[in-house]
Amino acid sequence: MSNGAGDPVQYWFNTRTGKVEKGQQSSWEHLMGPYPTAEEAAGALEIAKHRNESWDDDDDVWRGKDG
């Protein structure tokens, strides 16, 4: 999908309101993204949670700790 100017439409998750925004509408300090779809943007917190858990596991391996 495009915004008419040839650029793809991007979606953002607003951490303050808990809502998905089509295009950047709010201050960057409250946004997670961009995401290619509204559905992915709606799952931004879950995506971040899984990434953090994965990075924590990688840190444990790097430090030589058992999972």
Backbone as a printed PyTorch tensor [residue, N CA C, xyz], in Angstrom:
tensor([[[  0.8590,  -1.1800,   0.0000],
         [  0.0000,   0.0000,   0.0000],
         [  0.9010,   1.2370,   0.0000]],

        [[  0.4490,   2.2740,  -0.6500],
         [  1.2350,   3.5030,  -0.7820],
         [  0.4260,   4.6870,  -0.2730]],

        [[  1.1260,   5.7460,   0.0710],
         [  0.4400,   6.9460,   0.5650],
         [  0.0820,   7.9220,  -0.5520]],

        [[  0.2350,   7.5000,  -1.7940],
         [ -0.0840,   8.3610,  -2.9210],
         [  1.1270,   9.1070,  -3.4450]],

        [[  2.1430,   9.2570,  -2.6380],
         [  3.3760,   9.9250,  -3.0470],
         [  4.4270,   8.8980,  -3.4440]],

        [[  4.0300,   7.6340,  -3.5160],
         [  4.9590,   6.5730,  -3.8630],
         [  5.6090,   5.9150,  -2.6660]],

        [[  5.4730,   6.4940,  -1.4960],
         [  6.0340,   5.9060,  -0.2820],
         [  5.0250,   4.9290,   0.3150]],

        [[  5.4950,   3.7980,   0.8480],
         [  4.5510,   2.8690,   1.4750],
         [  3.9330,   3.4740,   2.7380]],

        [[  2.6960,   3.1120,   2.9830],
         [  2.0220,   3.5560,   4.2070],
         [  2.6610,   2.8280,   5.3750]],

        [[  2.9120,   3.5410,   6.4370],
         [  3.4890,   2.9510,   7.6390],
         [  2.5430,   3.1590,   8.8080]],

        [[  2.5780,   2.2030,   9.7250],
         [  1.7260,   2.2580,  10.9060],
         [  2.5980,   2.3020,  12.1470]],

        [[  2.0960,   2.9950,  13.1520],
         [  2.8370,   3.2030,  14.3930],
         [  1.9380,   2.8400,  15.5650]],

        [[  2.5420,   2.3650,  16.6530],
         [  1.8010,   2.1110,  17.8820],
         [  2.1210,   3.2300,  18.8470]],

        [[  1.0790,   3.8940,  19.3400],
         [  1.2490,   4.9950,  20.2810],
         [  1.1790,   4.4240,  21.6950]],

        [[  2.2910,   4.4940,  22.4130],
         [  2.3550,   3.9090,  23.7620],
         [  1.5690,   4.7100,  24.7850]],

        [[  1.2860,   5.9470,  24.4950],
         [  0.5200,   6.7720,  25.4280],
         [ -0.9780,   6.4780,  25.3120]],

        [[ -1.4640,   6.3680,  24.0810],
         [ -2.8920,   6.1510,  23.8730],
         [ -3.2580,   4.6790,  23.7310]],

        [[ -2.2600,   3.8460,  23.3830],
         [ -2.5330,   2.4310,  23.1470],
         [ -3.2020,   2.1760,  21.8070]],

        [[ -3.1330,   3.1510,  20.8990],
         [ -3.8010,   3.0330,  19.5980],
         [ -2.7890,   3.0190,  18.4600]],

        [[ -3.2240,   2.4180,  17.3450],
         [ -2.4250,   2.3900,  16.1300],
         [ -2.6980,   3.6550,  15.3370]],

        [[ -1.6300,   4.2390,  14.7870],
         [ -1.7530,   5.4250,  13.9570],
         [ -1.3110,   5.0880,  12.5400]],

        [[ -2.0640,   5.5430,  11.5670],
         [ -1.6780,   5.3890,  10.1680],
         [ -0.8460,   6.6060,   9.8120]],

        [[  0.4400,   6.3870,   9.5840],
         [  1.3590,   7.4990,   9.3970],
         [  1.7150,   8.0730,  10.7620]],

        [[  2.8240,   8.7950,  10.8060],
         [  3.2580,   9.3790,  12.0730],
         [  2.4100,  10.5930,  12.3880]],

        [[  1.6010,  10.4890,  13.4520],
         [  0.7090,  11.5750,  13.8410],
         [  1.0930,  12.2010,  15.1810]],

        [[  1.8600,  11.4840,  15.9760],
         [  2.1940,  11.9350,  17.3290],
         [  3.6890,  12.1230,  17.4840]],

        [[  4.0760,  12.6310,  18.6290],
         [  5.4810,  12.8250,  18.9580],
         [  6.2130,  11.4830,  18.9420]],

        [[  7.4400,  11.4970,  18.4470],
         [  8.2480,  10.2860,  18.3710],
         [  8.4230,   9.6270,  19.7380]],

        [[  8.3900,  10.4100,  20.8060],
         [  8.6410,   9.8320,  22.1270],
         [  7.5440,   8.8650,  22.5620]],

        [[  6.3990,   8.8780,  21.8660],
         [  5.2890,   7.9910,  22.2210],
         [  5.0320,   6.9030,  21.1830]],

        [[  5.9230,   6.7710,  20.1890],
         [  5.6500,   5.8540,  19.0900],
         [  6.6170,   4.6850,  19.0280]],

        [[  6.0850,   3.5400,  18.6280],
         [  6.8790,   2.3660,  18.2980],
         [  6.5760,   2.0600,  16.8360]],

        [[  7.6110,   1.7840,  16.0740],
         [  7.4000,   1.4710,  14.6710],
         [  8.4960,   2.0850,  13.8300]],

        [[  8.3210,   2.0660,  12.5560],
         [  7.0910,   1.7920,  11.8310],
         [  6.8830,   0.3040,  11.5790]],

        [[  5.6480,  -0.0450,  11.2920],
         [  5.2460,  -1.3940,  10.9290],
         [  4.5220,  -1.3290,   9.5960]],

        [[  4.6140,  -2.3930,   8.7900],
         [  3.9780,  -2.3690,   7.4700],
         [  2.4570,  -2.5120,   7.4960]],

        [[  1.9160,  -3.0380,   8.5980],
         [  0.4630,  -3.2100,   8.6850],
         [ -0.0390,  -2.7240,  10.0450]],

        [[ -1.3250,  -2.3970,  10.0870],
         [ -1.9400,  -1.9840,  11.3530],
         [ -1.9270,  -3.1380,  12.3510]],

        [[ -2.0930,  -4.3640,  11.8600],
         [ -2.1010,  -5.5290,  12.7470],
         [ -0.7560,  -5.7020,  13.4430]],

        [[  0.3290,  -5.5320,  12.6760],
         [  1.6510,  -5.6390,  13.2980],
         [  1.8790,  -4.5140,  14.2990]],

        [[  1.4520,  -3.3220,  13.9680],
         [  1.6000,  -2.1920,  14.8910],
         [  0.8250,  -2.4510,  16.1790]],

        [[ -0.3570,  -3.0580,  16.0700],
         [ -1.1670,  -3.3530,  17.2590],
         [ -0.4530,  -4.3450,  18.1730]],

        [[  0.4220,  -5.1700,  17.6160],
         [  1.1660,  -6.1440,  18.4120],
         [  2.5460,  -5.6540,  18.8200]],

        [[  2.7920,  -4.3560,  18.7510],
         [  4.1210,  -3.7970,  19.0020],
         [  4.6690,  -4.1690,  20.3770]],

        [[  3.8550,  -4.0970,  21.4020],
         [  4.3460,  -4.4080,  22.7490],
         [  4.7150,  -5.8760,  22.8750]],

        [[  3.9410,  -6.7530,  22.2590],
         [  4.2420,  -8.1840,  22.2960],
         [  5.5150,  -8.4850,  21.5050]],

        [[  5.6720,  -7.8270,  20.3550],
         [  6.8930,  -7.9870,  19.5670],
         [  8.1040,  -7.5440,  20.3860]],

        [[  8.0010,  -6.3990,  21.0490],
         [  9.1060,  -5.8920,  21.8720],
         [  9.4060,  -6.8430,  23.0210]],

        [[  8.3700,  -7.3970,  23.6370],
         [  8.5590,  -8.3400,  24.7430],
         [  9.3500,  -9.5580,  24.2770]],

        [[  8.9710, -10.1140,  23.1220],
         [  9.6750, -11.2910,  22.6060],
         [ 11.1150, -10.9670,  22.2260]],

        [[ 11.3330,  -9.8100,  21.6420],
         [ 12.7040,  -9.4140,  21.2870],
         [ 13.5480,  -9.2540,  22.5390]],

        [[ 13.0020,  -8.6290,  23.5690],
         [ 13.7440,  -8.4480,  24.8200],
         [ 14.0950,  -9.7800,  25.4510]],

        [[ 13.1420, -10.7210,  25.4460],
         [ 13.4070, -12.0430,  26.0050],
         [ 14.5130, -12.7470,  25.2240]],

        [[ 14.4790, -12.6220,  23.9080],
         [ 15.5090, -13.2320,  23.0720],
         [ 16.8720, -12.6190,  23.3530]],

        [[ 16.9050, -11.2960,  23.4710],
         [ 18.1750, -10.6280,  23.7790],
         [ 18.6750, -11.0040,  25.1660]],

        [[ 17.7790, -11.1580,  26.1330],
         [ 18.1800, -11.5910,  27.4730],
         [ 18.8000, -12.9820,  27.4180]],

        [[ 18.1960, -13.8740,  26.6290],
         [ 18.7480, -15.2240,  26.4650],
         [ 20.1320, -15.1570,  25.8280]],

        [[ 20.2830, -14.3000,  24.8000],
         [ 21.5910, -14.1400,  24.1610],
         [ 22.6240, -13.6120,  25.1470]],

        [[ 22.2180, -12.6680,  25.9950],
         [ 23.1290, -12.1360,  27.0170],
         [ 23.5650, -13.2330,  27.9770]],

        [[ 22.6270, -14.0840,  28.3800],
         [ 22.9640, -15.1790,  29.2880],
         [ 23.9800, -16.1210,  28.6500]],

        [[ 23.8140, -16.4360,  27.3750],
         [ 24.7610, -17.3050,  26.6720],
         [ 26.1220, -16.6270,  26.6120]],

        [[ 26.1260, -15.3380,  26.2850],
         [ 27.3770, -14.5990,  26.1810],
         [ 28.1210, -14.5740,  27.5220]],

        [[ 27.3490, -14.4790,  28.6070],
         [ 27.9630, -14.4380,  29.9450],
         [ 28.2930, -15.8230,  30.4740]],

        [[ 27.8950, -16.8690,  29.7510],
         [ 28.1780, -18.2360,  30.1770],
         [ 27.2030, -18.7740,  31.1910]],

        [[ 26.0250, -18.1540,  31.3060],
         [ 25.0110, -18.6170,  32.2440],
         [ 24.1490, -19.6640,  31.5670]],

        [[ 23.6850, -20.6240,  32.3570],
         [ 22.7330, -21.6100,  31.8470],
         [ 21.3530, -20.9910,  31.8780]],

        [[ 20.5040, -21.3270,  30.8550],
         [ 19.1630, -20.8130,  30.7470],
         [ 18.3300, -21.2370,  31.8740]]])
